[in-house]
Amino acid sequence: MTILEAPEFMRKKDFESLLRGVDEVGAIIRGELKPARVRRIEPARVKSIRAKLGLSQMQFSRMIGVPAGTLRNWEQGVRRPTGPALALLRVAQKHPREVADALCG
């Protein structure tokens, strides 16, 4: 198997789709292409999620497992959550009580 051949466990069509995706990521990184979707959460939304739960910054940051300073930066727009933190906040935006129950229960 060379680097450009589909591994045995993957269909050729799926492998080719994966390679196209890798090429697109490269083009986005080089600035040749704009991403199709940009996932963001606005600072006011982060604060409103926390407010819905009635938690202080310290309590909320402990609950979601980030430093209080990081949460403060998100709420002030200094930084933006990314990766798993962004995903968790997006779920908490739609289902705040369920997230709180899952993380605190």
GIQUI-V577206 format. One record per pair of residues at least 12 apart in sequence whose C-alpha atoms are under 10 Angstrom apart, sorted by sequence separation. I is the first residue (numbers start at 1). J is the second residue. If there is no record, write none. Layout:
i: {I:I}
j: {J:J}
This chain:
i: {4:6:56:57:6:47:57:58:57:58:4:57:57:66:65:64:47:64:46:47:50:64:46:47:48:43:46:47:64:43:45:46:47:43:44:45:46:43:44:46:42:43:44:41:42:43:44:41:42:43:46:42:43:46:64:41:43:63:64:43:63:42:43:65:41:42:50:53:63:64:40:41:46:49:52:60:63:64:40:41:49:52:62:63:39:40:50:62:39:46:49:50:53:39:45:46:49:52:53:41:45:48:49:52:40:41:46:49:50:39:40:46:49:53:39:41:45:41:40:39:41}
j: {16:18:68:69:19:60:70:71:71:72:19:72:75:85:85:85:71:88:71:72:75:89:72:74:75:71:74:75:92:72:74:75:76:73:74:75:76:74:75:77:74:75:76:74:75:76:77:75:76:77:80:77:78:81:99:77:79:99:100:80:100:80:81:103:80:81:89:92:102:103:80:81:86:89:92:100:103:104:81:82:90:93:103:104:81:82:92:104:82:89:92:93:96:83:89:90:93:96:97:86:90:93:94:97:86:87:92:95:96:86:87:93:96:100:87:89:93:90:90:90:93}
